[in-house]
Amino acid sequence: MASVFIVEDEAIVAGDIKEAVTSLGYTVSGMAKTGEAALEKIALAPPDLVLMDIHLAGSMDGIETAGAVHEKYQIPVIYLTAYADTALLERARVTQPYGYIIKPYDERELHSA
């Protein structure tokens, strides 16, 4: 069973994502509110996939964090974000994400990504 790590700074949204991921048959290997915490936790138990919000609490945003995850661990990242402006997506594209899911998302969209 594939494991998913969730990086989301809003607790309610993170809980909803966890519930959706679990209901789709995946294991949630961990969750973090900041990029820094995500990198620490991922180092301890690397997941198969990371769902990453772009705007995070802390000094690192999701794009910086995804870049570090990609560089250090070669783990695929899917962005899950409410922000879809062109400049932001261009910046995110450099990190070679496996996809983008725009919030609010539905479970079908999450599963297909």
C-alpha positions in Angstrom: 0.0 0.0 0.0 1.4 3.4 -1.0 2.2 5.9 1.7 1.4 9.6 1.4 2.9 12.5 3.5 0.7 15.6 3.8 2.2 19.1 4.1 -0.6 21.5 5.0 -0.6 24.4 7.5 -4.4 24.5 8.1 -5.3 21.7 10.6 -8.9 21.3 9.4 -7.8 21.0 5.8 -5.0 18.6 6.7 -7.5 16.4 8.5 -9.9 16.4 5.5 -7.0 15.5 3.2 -5.9 12.7 5.5 -9.5 11.3 5.6 -9.8 11.5 1.8 -6.4 9.8 1.3 -7.2 7.1 3.7 -10.6 6.4 2.2 -8.9 5.9 -1.2 -6.9 3.1 0.3 -3.5 4.8 0.9 -1.6 5.1 4.2 -0.8 8.6 5.6 2.8 8.3 6.8 2.8 11.7 8.4 1.8 15.3 8.4 3.5 18.6 8.8 2.5 22.3 9.0 5.9 23.8 7.9 8.4 22.9 5.2 11.1 22.5 7.9 9.1 20.0 9.9 8.1 18.1 6.7 11.8 17.7 5.7 12.7 16.4 9.2 9.8 13.9 9.2 10.3 12.7 5.6 14.0 12.0 6.4 12.9 9.6 9.2 10.4 7.7 7.1 10.3 8.5 3.4 6.8 8.2 1.9 5.9 7.1 -1.7 4.3 10.5 -2.4 4.0 14.0 -0.9 0.9 16.2 -1.1 2.2 19.7 -0.7 0.4 23.0 -0.1 2.2 25.9 -1.7 1.5 28.5 1.0 2.8 27.2 4.4 3.6 28.5 7.8 7.3 28.9 8.6 10.1 30.3 6.5 10.0 27.8 3.6 7.0 27.8 1.3 5.8 24.6 -0.4 7.7 25.2 -3.6 11.1 25.5 -1.7 10.1 22.4 0.3 9.1 20.4 -2.8 12.4 21.3 -4.4 14.3 20.0 -1.4 12.2 16.8 -1.3 12.8 16.2 -5.0 16.6 16.9 -4.7 17.3 14.9 -1.5 14.8 12.0 -1.7 13.5 11.8 -5.3 10.0 11.5 -3.9 7.2 12.6 -6.2 5.3 15.7 -5.1 1.8 16.8 -6.0 0.8 20.4 -5.2 -2.5 20.8 -3.5 -3.2 24.6 -3.5 -5.8 27.3 -3.6 -3.5 29.5 -5.6 -3.2 28.9 -9.3 -1.8 32.1 -10.8 0.6 31.8 -13.7 3.7 33.2 -12.0 3.3 30.8 -9.0 2.8 27.8 -11.3 5.8 28.7 -13.4 7.9 28.8 -10.2 6.5 25.5 -9.0 7.1 23.8 -12.4 10.9 24.0 -11.8 10.5 21.5 -9.0 9.1 18.9 -11.4 5.9 18.1 -9.6 3.8 15.1 -10.6 0.7 17.3 -10.7 -1.4 20.1 -9.3 -4.7 19.8 -7.6 -6.6 23.1 -7.1 -8.6 23.6 -3.9 -11.4 23.0 -3.3 -10.7 19.5 -4.7 -13.0 16.5 -4.9 -12.0 13.0 -4.0 -12.1 11.8 -7.6 -9.6 14.5 -8.6 -7.3 13.5 -5.7 -7.5 9.9 -6.6 -6.7 10.4 -10.3 -3.7 12.6 -9.4 
